[in-house]
Amino acid sequence: MAPAAVVSAGQPPEVQFAQRLASNEKRIRDRALKKLRGYMTLRTRSLESCFSQEELLKIWKGLFYCMWMQDKPLLQEELSNNISQLIHLIENMDTRHLFIQTFWQTVNREWNGLDRLRLDKFYMLIRMMLRQSFEILKRNEWNESLIERFLNMLITEVMHPDSHAPIGIKLHFIDIYLEELAKVGAKQLTADQNIKFIEPFCKIIARTKDHLMLQAIICGIFETIVDQSPFAIEDLMKELETGSDVDSTSEDEKWTDREDTEMARGKTLISLTLPLENSRKISSSVFFTELSFKDIEANIGPVLQFDYAAIASTIFELSSRKNTPAFNRKRLYKLVKKLKVDSAFHPLGVGKLRTQDCWGQLADLVKMPLSNKQAYTMEGRLLLSALGCAPKIVSRPESPEKGGI
């Protein structure tokens, strides 16, 4: 589209686009978005005619209310995708960076005016924009200077205590950050590169005085890393399929033929015995269903690789500083312990545990007194995760008449 045709009305083109993008009629909004694509392509071909921050803010206001007016989930998803794809029309990297920055500034400014019925579609728009932002880094081969600049902008506009981002945006950003990064870069990014993407969060949790934000980042970023740690499940499945012998800690816990058969099929049944104070026993069955690599990958999705020992070291160093609040230090030391436990099982950590070692330690874990239930829950979950799955634990009290399962 020729820019002159737009300017003829006497108003700046960005203002006209904003008005038409916020129209009540879908036909006008769709046409305006289509023309905006051509206009942005022409404007960003040369450095002299690149957009200013003020111009991009006007365009983003129009795009924001274009999304506001859109109903029906499928059309909302399509529109979110079309808006997020605009970033790839901009050839100049500085203008791309400014386009992303003005998006966050616009969302921060307009967020408090949203009603609850419109939240979901704007959550989706934020997700799409974050994904395409990572896609830009991917297309530039994860250039370190671009990553650093991008992360600085994100922290300044979204996560910094002095930013204007509402708490809803911050919490949503934390929830989707690793997920969207994994979708774009799980196959290319190394453990060392991934640490750079979480370093800003390490610094925030070491100095923030907002307890809600501290807990949100620990749960949404670092405990997610622990829970989704990519252990060597392919090796485990090969060992199970070849019928490898699994050592037991006692004769009473030896596998039956039926259990060996189920293990070879990708199913494992373990009988756990936990002593109670009144000498009664509870029999728990931990059942892993359809332990296949494809199924687990489909359920969990792409998973990023991390050097857990390095993350633990970074957090420990930050939490040990004098200016770290005492409340933060206590929580971070607990997180460091979790990461150190996890590093014992991860291929990038101390070393990869063989299957026999995992089952042996699991058998030791289940001998803990029930009063240590909290430690068992945390350590047991990590150990079971080391076997490559997230099991569902079902506890059934032993019947006094029948004597066990």
Summary of the structure (lengths in Angstrom):
residues: 405
radius of gyration: 26.3
end to end distance: 74.5
largest distance: 90.4
contacts: 1197
relative contact order: 0.08
helix: 66%
strand: 5%
